[in-house]
């Protein structure tokens, strides 16, 4: 999935020299020029007799009819003493800056702001960066994420949460869609494929959801029966989907939204549905897609006799890219180590990529790099040239942050496919939820890329059943120099009776890293309550025990 490019978490970029890689070939690299999109950055690679050179910038590009457009999220923040309003909108900008297209925007936050100001006349906005600003009682925010880009089609996800005291209803909504990069219009199945194919895909989507509901309806388990009321809130909409690929052909994933008894947003992603017919526009998209090996350990793109291959590390967080030529067999020229996932390849050898297009692309990289103080440029020179020093990035220190600044709660409704034949959810599914919730808290606190270093022992106190709502409450318990412990409390809620059960507690350690994959210092955490102080002390003790265990292992190794 493509992370959003505005206000994005800064992900790692490095030299191939920083990682384990084959020795530099003694032959001259082939002439090639292309873009690779990975993580939250785009990498511009040029290879010729001078060597392999790489430049990166935190931007997301889309190409249609030979033209590049930058996909960007614009945000606006208005803070008051007791209220916060955050609004986002998704745009496509031409690289010459002459035009922009609104791909998606929601006016829910704007309406909430108008209502709050009408109910609180005379209130003046404050500086959102003011350190002493209290936690607001009212808030309205929307969040947009770019999921994937396929030529002229941009898949997005939107979350809206409005909790404004005394003004209107509380609103919690999640939905997805696909926007036309050129017109800004929302894509429909009929705009992507023929009417007959659209009808087939639509019917499969409806039938899939009906089957899921029928499975629960026929279940004799009391909890499953009580969950029927919540499941009936899931409504199928044939325009709520994202575009993806399946084995090289286009496919869509329907998004079905629902609502819990307490008004919280629930969402269900149906299994992907491949198109039976390949539309004409897919011909421009297919060459940009990665071809993954069956074991997902490597990926490759091939263009004009040149192959770009990427190999994942053991943690599946980084990809080491290399360039090869079909006629030279195993000879490779290292390119760079980039963060996962890598999702798009665009060759720059077409007639449309002339001097003017090159100048516009260069300006876009300059603008994006200027907006990001941690942007770096990296290159691997030809073997006959002296090696340039590896660029380093040092994060500036920031004041300590309270626990509440990074705490996060995520919820997910347990569906039949998540459970075994007894109706109990798989432990692996719970661990995936825990890791994602903890990662959000870690990223919020560090405001840089973080990787999971370890997960402490996990005990499953009670089973979780189909139809229950699982909530993961994540918060930073303790911070060292470059690492932090994130605690996650897992609760299962019966949506009919409202009874909540504490089923798990997990402790995860995350390490903050810079663009070169090196650990970097992060702010300390400030406990605000006696309970948070207790967690801080307990985490400190766990850290001490971990260090002792590692030292003991080192002595016996």
C-alpha positions in Angstrom: 0.0 0.0 0.0 1.2 3.5 -0.9 1.6 5.7 2.1 0.5 9.3 1.8 3.1 11.8 0.5 2.2 15.0 2.4 3.3 15.1 6.0 4.6 11.6 5.5 6.8 9.7 7.8 10.3 9.9 6.5 11.4 6.5 5.3 14.9 5.1 4.7 17.0 5.7 1.6 20.5 4.5 1.3 23.4 3.5 -0.9 23.9 0.0 -2.1 27.3 0.4 -0.5 25.6 0.4 2.9 24.3 -3.1 2.6 25.5 -6.6 1.6 25.8 -6.7 -2.1 27.8 -8.2 -5.0 31.1 -6.7 -5.8 31.1 -3.8 -8.2 31.4 -5.2 -11.8 34.5 -4.1 -13.7 32.5 -3.5 -16.9 30.7 -0.3 -17.8 27.1 -0.3 -16.7 24.4 -0.2 -19.5 22.8 3.1 -20.4 19.5 3.3 -18.6 17.2 5.9 -17.0 14.1 5.2 -14.9 12.1 6.0 -11.8 11.3 3.6 -9.0 8.7 4.4 -6.4 9.2 2.8 -3.0 8.1 3.7 0.5 7.2 7.4 0.5 9.9 8.4 -2.0 10.6 8.3 -5.7 14.1 7.3 -6.9 15.5 8.7 -10.1 18.2 6.3 -11.4 20.6 7.1 -14.3 23.3 4.6 -15.5 25.9 5.2 -18.1 29.7 5.1 -18.5 30.0 7.4 -15.5 28.4 4.9 -13.2 25.1 4.5 -11.5 23.6 7.6 -9.9 20.5 7.8 -7.7 18.5 10.8 -6.5 15.5 10.6 -4.2 12.7 12.9 -3.2 9.6 12.4 -1.1 7.0 12.7 -3.8 4.5 10.5 -5.6 4.3 10.7 -9.4 1.7 9.4 -11.8 2.1 9.2 -15.6 -0.6 9.2 -18.3 -0.3 9.9 -22.0 3.4 10.6 -21.5 2.8 13.4 -18.9 3.9 13.3 -15.3 1.6 14.6 -12.5 2.4 14.9 -8.9 -0.1 13.4 -6.5 -0.2 15.4 -3.3 -2.2 15.8 -0.1 -2.9 19.3 1.0 -3.8 19.9 4.6 -5.2 22.8 6.7 -5.1 23.0 10.5 -7.2 25.4 12.6 -6.7 25.2 16.4 -8.5 26.9 19.2 -8.0 26.6 22.9 -10.6 23.8 23.2 -11.1 22.6 19.6 -9.0 21.3 16.7 -9.9 21.0 13.1 -7.8 19.2 10.5 -8.8 19.0 6.9 -7.1 17.2 4.0 -7.7 17.1 0.3 -6.1 15.0 -2.5 -4.8 16.8 -5.6 -3.0 16.1 -8.9 -0.6 18.8 -10.0 1.0 19.2 -13.4 4.7 19.5 -13.1 4.8 22.9 -14.7 2.5 24.2 -12.0 -0.1 25.6 -14.4 -3.0 23.4 -13.3 -4.3 21.2 -10.5 -7.1 18.7 -10.3 -9.0 18.0 -7.1 -9.1 14.2 -6.8 -11.0 14.0 -3.5 -12.1 16.3 -0.8 -14.8 16.1 1.9 -16.5 19.2 3.5 -17.4 17.5 6.8 -14.6 19.2 8.7 -15.4 22.6 7.2 -19.1 22.3 8.2 -18.0 21.2 11.7 -15.7 24.3 11.9 -18.5 26.6 10.9 -20.9 25.1 13.4 -18.3 25.4 16.2 -17.5 29.0 15.4 -21.2 29.9 15.3 -21.6 28.3 18.8 -18.4 29.9 20.2 -18.3 33.5 18.8 -15.3 35.5 19.6 -12.9 32.5 19.9 -9.6 33.2 18.1 -7.3 30.5 16.6 -4.1 29.7 18.4 -0.7 28.5 17.1 -1.0 24.7 16.6 2.7 24.3 17.6 2.2 26.0 20.9 3.7 23.6 23.5 1.3 24.5 26.3 -1.8 24.1 24.3 -4.2 21.8 26.2 -5.8 18.7 24.8 -8.9 19.9 22.9 -12.4 18.8 24.0 -13.7 19.0 20.5 -12.0 17.8 17.3 -12.9 17.2 13.7 -10.4 15.7 11.3 -10.2 13.7 8.1 -7.3 11.6 6.9 -6.6 10.7 3.2 -4.3 7.9 2.1 -3.2 7.1 -1.4 -3.4 3.3 -1.8 -2.2 2.8 -5.3 -1.6 4.6 -8.6 -2.3 2.9 -11.9 -1.7 5.2 -14.8 -4.6 7.7 -14.8 -6.4 6.0 -11.8 -5.6 6.9 -8.2 -7.0 4.7 -5.4 -7.6 6.5 -2.1 -8.9 5.8 1.4 -10.6 8.4 3.5 -11.4 8.5 7.3 -13.6 11.2 8.9 -14.0 11.6 12.6 -16.0 14.5 14.1 -16.5 14.8 17.8 -17.6 18.4 18.4 -19.3 19.1 21.7 -22.7 20.6 21.4 -22.6 20.9 17.6 -24.3 18.2 15.5 -23.9 14.5 15.7 -20.7 12.6 16.2 -19.5 11.3 12.8 -17.2 8.4 12.2 -16.9 7.3 8.6 -14.6 5.3 6.4 -14.7 4.8 2.6 -12.6 4.2 -0.4 -12.7 5.2 -4.1 -10.8 5.7 -7.3 -10.2 9.1 -8.9 -9.5 10.0 -12.5 -6.1 11.8 -12.6 -7.2 13.9 -15.6 -10.7 14.9 -14.8 -10.9 14.5 -11.0 -14.1 12.5 -11.4 -14.7 9.4 -9.3 -14.3 6.2 -11.3 -17.1 3.6 -11.6 -16.9 0.1 -12.8 -18.4 1.1 -16.1 -15.6 3.7 -16.6 -13.0 1.0 -16.1 -14.4 -1.9 -18.1 -17.2 -2.8 -20.4 -20.8 -2.9 -19.1 -20.9 -6.7 -19.2 -17.7 -7.0 -17.2 -18.8 -4.3 -14.8 -22.1 -6.2 -14.2 -20.1 -9.5 -13.6 -17.8 -7.9 -11.1 -20.6 -6.1 -9.3 -22.6 -9.4 -9.0 -19.5 -11.2 -7.5 -19.1 -8.4 -4.9 -22.7 -8.5 -3.8 -22.7 -12.3 -3.7 -19.5 -12.3 -1.6 -21.0 -10.0 1.0 -24.3 -11.9 1.1 -22.4 -15.1 1.7 -20.5 -13.6 4.6 -23.8 -12.5 6.2 -25.4 -15.8 5.5 -22.6 -17.7 7.3 -23.2 -15.7 10.4 -27.0 -15.9 10.1 -26.9 -19.7 10.0 -24.4 -20.0 12.9 -25.8 -21.5 16.1 -23.2 -19.8 18.2 -24.9 -17.3 20.5 -22.3 -14.6 20.0 -22.6 -14.9 16.2 -26.3 -14.5 16.4 -26.0 -11.4 18.6 -23.6 -9.9 16.0 -26.2 -10.0 13.2 -27.5 -6.5 14.0 -24.1 -5.0 13.5 -23.4 -7.0 10.3 -26.6 -5.7 8.8 -25.2 -2.2 8.9 -22.7 -3.2 6.2 -24.1 -1.8 2.9 -22.6 -2.7 -0.5 -21.9 0.2 -2.8 -20.4 -0.6 -6.2 -18.5 2.7 -6.4 -16.6 2.0 -3.1 -13.5 0.1 -4.2 -9.8 0.4 -4.9 -7.9 -0.7 -7.9 -5.1 -3.3 -7.7 -3.6 -6.1 -9.7 -3.7 -9.9 -9.4 -1.1 -12.0 -11.2 -0.5 -9.1 -13.6 -4.1 -8.4 -14.5 -6.3 -5.6 -13.1 -8.5 -6.4 -10.1 -10.6 -4.5 -7.6 -11.2 -4.7 -3.9 -14.7 -3.7 -2.7 -14.9 -1.7 0.5 -18.0 -2.2 2.6 -18.6 0.3 5.4 -20.6 -0.4 8.6 -21.3 1.1 12.0 -21.1 -0.4 15.5 -23.8 0.1 18.1 -21.9 3.0 19.7 -21.4 4.8 16.3 -17.9 3.8 15.6 -16.9 3.2 12.0 -16.4 -0.4 10.9 -15.1 -1.5 7.5 -14.8 -4.7 5.6 -12.6 -5.4 2.6 -13.9 -8.1 0.3 -11.5 -10.5 -1.5 -10.0 -9.0 -4.7 -11.8 -9.7 -7.9 -9.7 -10.0 -11.1 -11.1 -8.6 -14.3 -11.9 -11.3 -16.8 -11.2 -8.9 -19.6 -8.1 -6.7 -19.7 -9.0 -3.1 -20.6 -7.0 -1.2 -23.2 -5.7 1.3 -20.6 -3.9 -1.5 -18.7 -1.4 -1.7 -21.5 0.4 1.4 -20.2 0.1 0.2 -16.6 1.4 -3.4 -16.8 5.1 -2.5 -17.5 5.2 -0.4 -14.4 4.1 -3.2 -12.0 6.6 -5.3 -10.0 6.9 -9.0 -10.8 7.4 -10.7 -7.4 8.9 -14.2 -7.0 6.6 -16.8 -5.5 8.4 -16.6 -2.2 8.2 -12.8 -2.2 12.0 -12.7 -1.6 12.8 -10.8 -4.8 11.1 -8.6 -7.4 12.1 -7.5 -10.9 11.2 -5.2 -13.7 12.4 -5.8 -17.3 12.5 -3.2 -20.0 14.3 -3.3 -23.3 16.8 -5.9 -22.4 17.6 -4.3 -19.0 16.4 -5.8 -15.7 16.1 -4.1 -12.4 16.0 -6.7 -9.6 15.3 -6.1 -5.9 16.0 -8.5 -3.1 14.3 -8.2 0.3 16.2 -8.3 3.6 15.4 -10.9 6.3 12.9 -8.5 8.0 11.1 -7.7 4.7 11.5 -3.9 5.4 14.1 -3.0 2.8 14.8 -3.8 -0.8 18.3 -3.9 -2.3 18.1 -2.8 -6.0 20.6 -3.8 -8.7 20.8 -3.4 -12.5 21.6 -6.2 -14.9 21.7 -6.8 -18.6 20.1 -9.9 -20.1 23.2 -10.7 -22.2 25.6 -10.6 -19.3 23.9 -13.2 -17.1 24.7 -12.8 -13.4 26.6 -9.5 -13.7 24.9 -6.8 -11.6 25.5 -3.1 -10.8 24.2 -2.1 -7.3 21.7 0.8 -7.3 20.5 1.5 -3.7 18.7 0.1 -0.7 15.1 1.4 -0.5 12.3 0.9 1.9 9.5 -1.5 1.2 7.2 -1.7 -0.5 8.4 -1.0 -4.1 5.4 -0.6 -6.3 6.1 1.3 -9.5 8.7 1.4 -12.3 8.7 4.0 -15.0 11.3 3.9 -17.9 12.4 7.4 -19.1 13.5 6.5 -22.6 10.4 7.4 -24.5 10.1 10.2 -27.1 7.8 12.1 -24.8 10.6 12.4 -22.2 12.4 15.3 -23.9 14.5 18.1 -22.6 11.4 20.0 -21.4 10.0 17.0 -19.6 13.4 16.4 -17.9 13.6 20.0 -16.7 10.1 19.8 -15.2 10.9 16.5 -13.5 14.1 18.0 -12.1 12.2 21.0 -10.7 9.7 18.7 -9.1 12.5 16.8 -7.3 14.1 20.1 -6.2 10.8 21.4 -4.8 10.1 18.1 -2.9 13.7 18.0 -1.6 13.5 21.6 -0.5 10.3 20.8 1.5 12.0 17.9 3.3 15.1 18.9 5.3 16.1 15.2 5.6 16.1 14.5 1.8 19.3 13.0 0.6 20.9 12.4 -2.8 23.0 9.2 -3.1 25.1 7.7 -5.9 27.2 4.7 -6.6 30.0 5.8 -8.9 31.6 3.8 -11.7 34.4 1.4 -10.5 37.2 3.5 -12.0 36.1 6.6 -9.9 36.8 7.1 -6.2 33.9 6.3 -4.0 32.0 9.3 -2.6 31.4 9.4 1.2 28.1 8.0 2.4 25.7 10.8 3.2 24.5 10.9 6.8 21.4 12.4 8.3 21.3 13.6 11.9 17.9 14.3 13.5 17.7 17.4 15.6 16.7 16.8 19.2 13.1 17.6 20.2 11.5 18.1 23.6 9.9 15.2 25.5 6.3 14.3 24.6 3.5 13.2 26.8 2.1 9.7 26.5 -1.2 11.0 25.2 0.5 12.7 22.2 1.1 9.3 20.5 -1.5 6.9 22.0 -3.6 5.1 19.5 -6.7 2.9 19.5 -7.7 0.7 16.5 -10.7 -1.6 16.3 -11.6 -4.4 13.9 -14.7 -6.6 13.7 -13.9 -10.3 13.7 -15.4 -12.0 10.6 -15.7 -15.8 9.9 -12.5 -15.9 7.8 -10.5 -14.7 10.8 -11.5 -17.7 13.0 -11.0 -21.5 13.2 -13.8 -24.1 13.1 -14.6 -23.3 16.8 -15.3 -19.7 16.0 -12.1 -18.6 17.9 -10.0 -16.0 16.2 -6.5 -17.1 15.1 -3.6 -15.9 17.3 -1.7 -14.7 14.2 -4.6 -12.4 13.3 -4.5 -10.8 16.7 -0.7 -10.3 16.6 -1.0 -8.6 13.2 -3.6 -6.1 14.7 -1.3 -5.6 17.7 1.8 -4.9 15.6 -0.1 -2.3 13.4 -1.5 -0.5 16.4 1.9 -0.4 18.2 3.5 0.9 15.0 1.2 3.9 14.8 2.0 4.9 18.4 5.8 4.5 17.6 5.6 6.5 14.4 3.6 9.3 16.1 6.1 9.6 19.0 9.3 9.4 16.9 8.1 11.1 13.7 10.5 9.1 11.7 10.6 5.5 10.3 10.5 2.8 13.0 11.0 -0.9 12.8 9.8 -3.7 15.1 12.8 -5.0 17.0 11.2 -7.5 19.3 7.9 -8.7 20.8 7.8 -10.0 24.4 6.0 -13.1 25.5 2.3 -13.1 24.6 -0.4 -15.0 26.6 -3.9 -15.4 25.2 -6.0 -15.1 28.4 -9.4 -15.7 26.7 -10.6 -16.7 23.2 -12.0 -14.1 20.9 -15.1 -15.0 18.9 -16.6 -14.2 15.5 -18.8 -11.1 15.7 -16.8 -9.4 18.5 -15.1 -6.1 18.1 -11.4 -6.3 18.9 -9.8 -3.0 20.1 -6.0 -2.5 20.5 -5.0 0.3 22.9 -1.4 1.2 22.2 0.8 3.7 24.0 4.5 4.4 24.5 5.6 3.1 27.9 9.3 3.9 27.9 11.9 5.5 25.7 15.7 4.9 25.7 18.0 6.7 23.2 16.9 5.2 19.9 14.4 2.6 21.0 11.0 2.6 22.7 8.7 0.1 24.3 5.0 0.2 23.2 2.4 -1.5 25.3 -0.8 -2.8 23.7 -3.9 -3.8 25.6 -6.3 -6.0 23.6 -10.0 -6.0 24.5 -12.9 -7.9 22.9 -16.3 -6.4 23.0 -19.7 -8.1 22.6 -21.4 -5.5 20.5 -24.9 -6.6 21.7 -24.4 -6.7 25.5 -21.6 -4.2 25.5 -19.5 -6.4 27.7 -15.7 -5.9 27.2 -13.0 -8.5 28.1 -9.3 -8.0 28.5 -7.8 -10.8 26.4 -4.1 -9.9 25.8 -1.3 -7.5 26.8 1.7 -7.3 24.6 5.0 -5.3 24.8 6.8 -4.4 21.6 10.2 -2.7 21.1 10.6 -0.4 18.2 13.9 1.2 16.9 13.8 4.6 15.1 16.0 4.8 12.0 17.0 7.5 9.6 17.0 7.3 5.8 20.2 5.3 5.8 18.8 2.7 8.1 20.8 3.9 11.1 19.3 4.3 14.6 18.6 7.9 15.5 17.7 9.6 18.9 14.1 10.2 19.7 12.3 12.4 22.2 11.8 11.1 25.8 8.2 10.3 26.9 6.5 12.0 29.8 4.1 9.9 31.9 1.0 12.0 32.9 -0.9 9.8 35.3 0.0 7.4 38.1 -0.9 4.5 35.9 1.4 5.7 33.1 4.2 6.2 35.7 3.7 2.6 36.8 4.0 1.4 33.2 7.1 3.5 32.8 8.8 1.9 35.8 7.7 -1.6 34.7 9.0 -1.0 31.2 12.3 0.2 32.6 12.6 -3.1 34.5 11.8 -5.2 31.5 14.4 -3.3 29.5 17.0 -4.1 32.2 16.1 -7.8 32.1 16.4 -7.8 28.3 19.9 -6.3 28.4 20.9 -8.9 31.0 19.6 -11.7 28.9 21.4 -10.5 25.8 24.7 -10.2 27.8 24.2 -13.7 29.1 23.6 -15.0 25.6 26.7 -13.2 24.3 28.9 -14.8 27.0 27.6 -18.3 26.2 27.7 -17.9 22.4 
